[in-house]
């Protein structure tokens, strides 16, 4: 794969990261509450990583790029993978809490109906 093709893929990656960041910010606003605040923190961290990715890709595209720029993209990818794993963990915990609350409500309804 030639250098231009690699840079194109990295540009696509940075664009998708930006889209995910915007989506997370919108979702945080939609959800609100403590879960929304948690997602907003992740969205802010994602935004910082997105800016770094765009900076590295710009260096590759317009400044000729160096090995450090490719390594920088790889580092961003590693950090974003860890960040999204944390997001999923938090969301799964919140969903489990919501399921527990729902089950408790159903149980209380059944008891009150008896």
N, C-alpha and C positions, 0 to 999 in steps of 0.2 A: 504494500500500500504506500503510495507516494505521500509526501508531506502535505500537499494541498488537500488530499482526501482526508488525512488525519485531522487537519485543522477544521475542515468542514464538519466532521463528526463531533469535534469538540464544540464548535459553534452551536450545533443542534442540541448537544447536552446542556450547554449554558442556557439556551432558550427554554428548554423543558424545565430546567431548574427554576428559571424565572417564573414560568407559568405555575409551577407547583407552589412557589413562594406566594404568589398573588392569591392562589386558591386557598392556601392555608390562612392567609390574612382575612379573606372574605368569610371563611368558615368560622374563624374565631369570633368575628363580629356577629355572625348569625347565631351561633350557639350561646354566647354570653356566659355569665357565671364563672365559676372556678375552672370549668373545663375550657371555656373560651379563653380565659386568661392563660392557661397552660399552653394552649395551641398558639396564642399570640406570641408567647416567649419563643416557642419553636420557630414560628414564622420569622421572627426578628433574626434569630440565629441563621435561618435559611437565607434570609436576605443578605446578610454579611457574606456568607459563603458564595452566594450568587454573584455579588459584586467582585469577589476575588476571582471567581471563574471567568467572568467577563474580562477582567483585567489581564489575566493570563492569556486568554484567547486573543485579545487585541494585540498583546505583545507578540504572540506567534504570527498573527496575520500581518501586522503593519511594521513591526520592528525586526522581522527576520526570525525572531524566537531563539531561545537557548534551551539547553537541556533542563535548566531550572524551571522554565515555563511549563514544560511537559510534566515535570515532577510536581509543580504547583497544582496543576489540574488533577493529577493522581491523588495528591493530598486532599484536595477539596472533595473528590469523589469518596475517599475513605471517610472523611468527616461527615459528609452528607448521608452516607449509608448508616453511620452510627446515630446521627440525629434522627433520621426517619425510623430507625429501630426503636428509639426512645419514644417517639411520637406514637407508634403503634402500641407500645407497652402501656403508655398512659391511657390511650383510648380504650384498650382492652380492659384495663382496670375500671375505667369509668363505665363501660358497658356492663361489666360484671356487677358493679355497684347498682346500676340502674335495674338490672335483672333481679338482683336480690330485693331491691325496694319493691319492684313490681310483684314478685312472688309473695312478699310480706303483705302487700295491699290485698292481693287476691285471697290470701289466707284469712286476713281480718274480715274481708267481705263475707266469706263463707261462714265464718263463726258468727258474724252479726246477723246473717240470714237464718241461722239455725235456731 
